[in-house]
Amino acid sequence: MKKRKLISQHHPLLYFLAVWARRTQRKAIWLLDNKKYTKTKSTTALQYRIKKHQSVLLKKLGENNMQLQINKVTNLKIAAKQINGVLIYPGETFSFCKLVGQPTQKKGYLPGMELSFGEARAGIGGGICQISNLIHWLVIHSPLTVTERYHHSFDPFPDDGRVLPFGSGATVFYNYRDYQFTNNTPYTFQINLWFTEKCLEGELRIDQELDFAYHVIEKEHQFLKIGNQFYRKNEIWREKFLKFQGGKVVDTELLTKNFARVTYTPPDYTELPAEGGCWQI
């Protein structure tokens, strides 16, 4: 069945007005929600590292225009400067959009690839979700509390060197699709970002050593064909373990269930009838 278009998709002016209204609403929320948003940065790294991760800058994404990938690197470097070294004190909330601000040509952002309305297309500042993806992966390995997160409603490209589980990222679109987490602990955290020749790298640090850590794992991964459409599903789980007691697991938690349309033909899949089924996702 063909998906009905949103009203804002029928005319550029309607789309502009819809985005303007949502952005205005978010700015009002920032003023009135009584949250203490993090903004302090330090060039001195906190003493202990919780988690480090790296993400390849240039990836093969189907027949995607490589120039958009190259532009993305410029966008990432501009956005990363707004986050690098940020401290998240007890009681503070990290807001990706509030820290990075709106990506504009005036700030030096270029057209990069963004996923919108079920397709990959060029957009100013496209690609900076690579930073929010990385930060979310760091955060779910910590006791920080994710309070706002969105993920893409479809999977546009086959895995090619993907190392993180499907659906473990966090998409952003200024400013109403934000990524936020809150520090409900007595500790201070810090996010550091930097670039090597081939990778975006990042780490989450803390001011006191914890006696526990986390493993994040994927379960129940599967490709499905329902009617003429392909889908992908999985579960993301987290295990809390004691570092100084032989890795004893003391808690297991389901973080999220994912179910999304894919726009390619997967190599292996299970075919299900299009109608009359009841799918548990």
Secondary structure as a PSIPRED ss2 file (coil, helix, strand):
# PSIPRED VFORMAT (PSIPRED V4.0)

   1 M C   1.000  0.000  0.000
   2 K C   1.000  0.000  0.000
   3 K C   1.000  0.000  0.000
   4 R C   1.000  0.000  0.000
   5 K C   1.000  0.000  0.000
   6 L C   1.000  0.000  0.000
   7 I H   0.000  1.000  0.000
   8 S H   0.000  1.000  0.000
   9 Q H   0.000  1.000  0.000
  10 H C   1.000  0.000  0.000
  11 H C   1.000  0.000  0.000
  12 P H   0.000  1.000  0.000
  13 L H   0.000  1.000  0.000
  14 L H   0.000  1.000  0.000
  15 Y H   0.000  1.000  0.000
  16 F H   0.000  1.000  0.000
  17 L H   0.000  1.000  0.000
  18 A H   0.000  1.000  0.000
  19 V H   0.000  1.000  0.000
  20 W H   0.000  1.000  0.000
  21 A H   0.000  1.000  0.000
  22 R H   0.000  1.000  0.000
  23 R H   0.000  1.000  0.000
  24 T H   0.000  1.000  0.000
  25 Q H   0.000  1.000  0.000
  26 R H   0.000  1.000  0.000
  27 K H   0.000  1.000  0.000
  28 A H   0.000  1.000  0.000
  29 I H   0.000  1.000  0.000
  30 W H   0.000  1.000  0.000
  31 L H   0.000  1.000  0.000
  32 L H   0.000  1.000  0.000
  33 D C   1.000  0.000  0.000
  34 N C   1.000  0.000  0.000
  35 K C   1.000  0.000  0.000
  36 K E   0.000  0.000  1.000
  37 Y E   0.000  0.000  1.000
  38 T C   1.000  0.000  0.000
  39 K C   1.000  0.000  0.000
  40 T C   1.000  0.000  0.000
  41 K E   0.000  0.000  1.000
  42 S C   1.000  0.000  0.000
  43 T C   1.000  0.000  0.000
  44 T C   1.000  0.000  0.000
  45 A C   1.000  0.000  0.000
  46 L C   1.000  0.000  0.000
  47 Q C   1.000  0.000  0.000
  48 Y E   0.000  0.000  1.000
  49 R E   0.000  0.000  1.000
  50 I E   0.000  0.000  1.000
  51 K E   0.000  0.000  1.000
  52 K E   0.000  0.000  1.000
  53 H E   0.000  0.000  1.000
  54 Q E   0.000  0.000  1.000
  55 S E   0.000  0.000  1.000
  56 V E   0.000  0.000  1.000
  57 L C   1.000  0.000  0.000
  58 L C   1.000  0.000  0.000
  59 K C   1.000  0.000  0.000
  60 K C   1.000  0.000  0.000
  61 L C   1.000  0.000  0.000
  62 G C   1.000  0.000  0.000
  63 E C   1.000  0.000  0.000
  64 N C   1.000  0.000  0.000
  65 N C   1.000  0.000  0.000
  66 M H   0.000  1.000  0.000
  67 Q H   0.000  1.000  0.000
  68 L H   0.000  1.000  0.000
  69 Q H   0.000  1.000  0.000
  70 I H   0.000  1.000  0.000
  71 N H   0.000  1.000  0.000
  72 K H   0.000  1.000  0.000
  73 V H   0.000  1.000  0.000
  74 T H   0.000  1.000  0.000
  75 N H   0.000  1.000  0.000
  76 L H   0.000  1.000  0.000
  77 K H   0.000  1.000  0.000
  78 I H   0.000  1.000  0.000
  79 A H   0.000  1.000  0.000
  80 A H   0.000  1.000  0.000
  81 K H   0.000  1.000  0.000
  82 Q H   0.000  1.000  0.000
  83 I H   0.000  1.000  0.000
  84 N C   1.000  0.000  0.000
  85 G C   1.000  0.000  0.000
  86 V E   0.000  0.000  1.000
  87 L E   0.000  0.000  1.000
  88 I E   0.000  0.000  1.000
  89 Y C   1.000  0.000  0.000
  90 P C   1.000  0.000  0.000
  91 G C   1.000  0.000  0.000
  92 E E   0.000  0.000  1.000
  93 T E   0.000  0.000  1.000
  94 F E   0.000  0.000  1.000
  95 S E   0.000  0.000  1.000
  96 F H   0.000  1.000  0.000
  97 C H   0.000  1.000  0.000
  98 K H   0.000  1.000  0.000
  99 L H   0.000  1.000  0.000
 100 V H   0.000  1.000  0.000
 101 G C   1.000  0.000  0.000
 102 Q C   1.000  0.000  0.000
 103 P C   1.000  0.000  0.000
 104 T C   1.000  0.000  0.000
 105 Q H   0.000  1.000  0.000
 106 K H   0.000  1.000  0.000
 107 K H   0.000  1.000  0.000
 108 G C   1.000  0.000  0.000
 109 Y C   1.000  0.000  0.000
 110 L C   1.000  0.000  0.000
 111 P E   0.000  0.000  1.000
 112 G E   0.000  0.000  1.000
 113 M E   0.000  0.000  1.000
 114 E E   0.000  0.000  1.000
 115 L E   0.000  0.000  1.000
 116 S E   0.000  0.000  1.000
 117 F C   1.000  0.000  0.000
 118 G C   1.000  0.000  0.000
 119 E E   0.000  0.000  1.000
 120 A E   0.000  0.000  1.000
 121 R E   0.000  0.000  1.000
 122 A E   0.000  0.000  1.000
 123 G E   0.000  0.000  1.000
 124 I E   0.000  0.000  1.000
 125 G C   1.000  0.000  0.000
 126 G C   1.000  0.000  0.000
 127 G C   1.000  0.000  0.000
 128 I C   1.000  0.000  0.000
 129 C H   0.000  1.000  0.000
 130 Q H   0.000  1.000  0.000
 131 I H   0.000  1.000  0.000
 132 S H   0.000  1.000  0.000
 133 N H   0.000  1.000  0.000
 134 L H   0.000  1.000  0.000
 135 I H   0.000  1.000  0.000
 136 H H   0.000  1.000  0.000
 137 W H   0.000  1.000  0.000
 138 L H   0.000  1.000  0.000
 139 V H   0.000  1.000  0.000
 140 I C   1.000  0.000  0.000
 141 H C   1.000  0.000  0.000
 142 S C   1.000  0.000  0.000
 143 P C   1.000  0.000  0.000
 144 L C   1.000  0.000  0.000
 145 T E   0.000  0.000  1.000
 146 V E   0.000  0.000  1.000
 147 T E   0.000  0.000  1.000
 148 E E   0.000  0.000  1.000
 149 R C   1.000  0.000  0.000
 150 Y C   1.000  0.000  0.000
 151 H C   1.000  0.000  0.000
 152 H C   1.000  0.000  0.000
 153 S C   1.000  0.000  0.000
 154 F E   0.000  0.000  1.000
 155 D E   0.000  0.000  1.000
 156 P C   1.000  0.000  0.000
 157 F C   1.000  0.000  0.000
 158 P C   1.000  0.000  0.000
 159 D C   1.000  0.000  0.000
 160 D C   1.000  0.000  0.000
 161 G C   1.000  0.000  0.000
 162 R C   1.000  0.000  0.000
 163 V C   1.000  0.000  0.000
 164 L C   1.000  0.000  0.000
 165 P C   1.000  0.000  0.000
 166 F C   1.000  0.000  0.000
 167 G C   1.000  0.000  0.000
 168 S C   1.000  0.000  0.000
 169 G C   1.000  0.000  0.000
 170 A C   1.000  0.000  0.000
 171 T C   1.000  0.000  0.000
 172 V C   1.000  0.000  0.000
 173 F E   0.000  0.000  1.000
 174 Y C   1.000  0.000  0.000
 175 N C   1.000  0.000  0.000
 176 Y C   1.000  0.000  0.000
 177 R E   0.000  0.000  1.000
 178 D C   1.000  0.000  0.000
 179 Y C   1.000  0.000  0.000
 180 Q E   0.000  0.000  1.000
 181 F E   0.000  0.000  1.000
 182 T E   0.000  0.000  1.000
 183 N C   1.000  0.000  0.000
 184 N C   1.000  0.000  0.000
 185 T C   1.000  0.000  0.000
 186 P C   1.000  0.000  0.000
 187 Y C   1.000  0.000  0.000
 188 T C   1.000  0.000  0.000
 189 F E   0.000  0.000  1.000
 190 Q E   0.000  0.000  1.000
 191 I E   0.000  0.000  1.000
 192 N E   0.000  0.000  1.000
 193 L E   0.000  0.000  1.000
 194 W E   0.000  0.000  1.000
 195 F E   0.000  0.000  1.000
 196 T C   1.000  0.000  0.000
 197 E C   1.000  0.000  0.000
 198 K C   1.000  0.000  0.000
 199 C E   0.000  0.000  1.000
 200 L E   0.000  0.000  1.000
 201 E E   0.000  0.000  1.000
 202 G E   0.000  0.000  1.000
 203 E E   0.000  0.000  1.000
 204 L E   0.000  0.000  1.000
 205 R E   0.000  0.000  1.000
 206 I E   0.000  0.000  1.000
 207 D C   1.000  0.000  0.000
 208 Q C   1.000  0.000  0.000
 209 E C   1.000  0.000  0.000
 210 L C   1.000  0.000  0.000
 211 D C   1.000  0.000  0.000
 212 F E   0.000  0.000  1.000
 213 A E   0.000  0.000  1.000
 214 Y E   0.000  0.000  1.000
 215 H E   0.000  0.000  1.000
 216 V E   0.000  0.000  1.000
 217 I E   0.000  0.000  1.000
 218 E E   0.000  0.000  1.000
 219 K E   0.000  0.000  1.000
 220 E E   0.000  0.000  1.000
 221 H E   0.000  0.000  1.000
 222 Q E   0.000  0.000  1.000
 223 F E   0.000  0.000  1.000
 224 L E   0.000  0.000  1.000
 225 K E   0.000  0.000  1.000
 226 I E   0.000  0.000  1.000
 227 G C   1.000  0.000  0.000
 228 N C   1.000  0.000  0.000
 229 Q E   0.000  0.000  1.000
 230 F E   0.000  0.000  1.000
 231 Y E   0.000  0.000  1.000
 232 R E   0.000  0.000  1.000
 233 K E   0.000  0.000  1.000
 234 N E   0.000  0.000  1.000
 235 E E   0.000  0.000  1.000
 236 I E   0.000  0.000  1.000
 237 W E   0.000  0.000  1.000
 238 R E   0.000  0.000  1.000
 239 E E   0.000  0.000  1.000
 240 K E   0.000  0.000  1.000
 241 F E   0.000  0.000  1.000
 242 L E   0.000  0.000  1.000
 243 K C   1.000  0.000  0.000
 244 F C   1.000  0.000  0.000
 245 Q C   1.000  0.000  0.000
 246 G C   1.000  0.000  0.000
 247 G C   1.000  0.000  0.000
 248 K E   0.000  0.000  1.000
 249 V E   0.000  0.000  1.000
 250 V E   0.000  0.000  1.000
 251 D E   0.000  0.000  1.000
 252 T E   0.000  0.000  1.000
 253 E E   0.000  0.000  1.000
 254 L E   0.000  0.000  1.000
 255 L E   0.000  0.000  1.000
 256 T E   0.000  0.000  1.000
 257 K E   0.000  0.000  1.000
 258 N E   0.000  0.000  1.000
 259 F E   0.000  0.000  1.000
 260 A E   0.000  0.000  1.000
 261 R E   0.000  0.000  1.000
 262 V E   0.000  0.000  1.000
 263 T C   1.000  0.000  0.000
 264 Y C   1.000  0.000  0.000
 265 T C   1.000  0.000  0.000
 266 P C   1.000  0.000  0.000
 267 P C   1.000  0.000  0.000
 268 D C   1.000  0.000  0.000
 269 Y C   1.000  0.000  0.000
 270 T E   0.000  0.000  1.000
 271 E E   0.000  0.000  1.000
 272 L E   0.000  0.000  1.000
 273 P C   1.000  0.000  0.000
 274 A C   1.000  0.000  0.000
 275 E C   1.000  0.000  0.000
 276 G C   1.000  0.000  0.000
 277 G C   1.000  0.000  0.000
 278 C C   1.000  0.000  0.000
 279 W C   1.000  0.000  0.000
 280 Q C   1.000  0.000  0.000
 281 I C   1.000  0.000  0.000
